[in-house]
Amino acid sequence: MIIAANLKTNLTRKESDEYIAELEKFLDKNNFSQEVLVFPATSSLNSHSGKVIVGAQNAYAAKNGAFTGEIGLDHLEEFGIKTILIGHSERRHIFGESQEALVKKFNFYKELGFKIVYCVGEPLEVREAGNKVMMEYISTQYEGIDIGYENLIIAYEPVWAIGTGLTPTLEDIEVIHKELKQKSHAPLLYGGSVKVTNAKEVLACENVDGVLVGSAALYVNHFCSMISYAQELNK
Ligand code: 13P
């Protein structure tokens, strides 16, 4: 399974290095076979060798250039980063990244062979409009995306579940994941208020191939527990 930590705008480079070192120690000790990804803040990116795959939360679709406030391929290559998160709801909703811009970014990093974790998910009002409207909304987030890309991982993250402590029921997760699996056979993660207390049952859901964890992943011991759960489930 794939267990991923999105550290968002938390942990300095020193703290992120320590965090990843802790994870490596844990993985070495237990000889686990899970795929573990960590997305530190941009200024916390650093070179890393080990079992943990370090990815970028964001980068612009350019090698370099006049894009104030952004980083490009050169900045990822400096640290050997070959994994990127694209389409996170915070990028879509707080920073207004359009589907068109995300597709451009997706294609740029796809051409370079990056592992891409591509996020989809609906806001609350869409959810409340019913299953049909919700699935139509999520379908628009697949537009222009090469769903057959070999290094693609999809993360279903309902916007209303992110950082709120709310989650869909396990049954809802299974229903939605089943539908999304029909769109793409890429590994499908669930994200949104995954905690050490619910991770095991979420991971056990059918068509859940892993989790993308925000706030709870900031506690390295909690994140390690989630990796252990995945190992125990041995899916
Ligand atoms: P929380 O786990 O804090 O809800 O965040 C989820 C998320 O956005 C992961 O990308």
Boltz pocket constraint, residues with backbone or C-beta under 6 A from the ligand:
constraints:
  - pocket:
      binder: B
      contacts: [[A, 6], [A, 88], [A, 157], [A, 161], [A, 162], [A, 163], [A, 164], [A, 165], [A, 191], [A, 192], [A, 193], [A, 194], [A, 212], [A, 213], [A, 214], [A, 215], [A, 216]]
      max_distance: 6.0
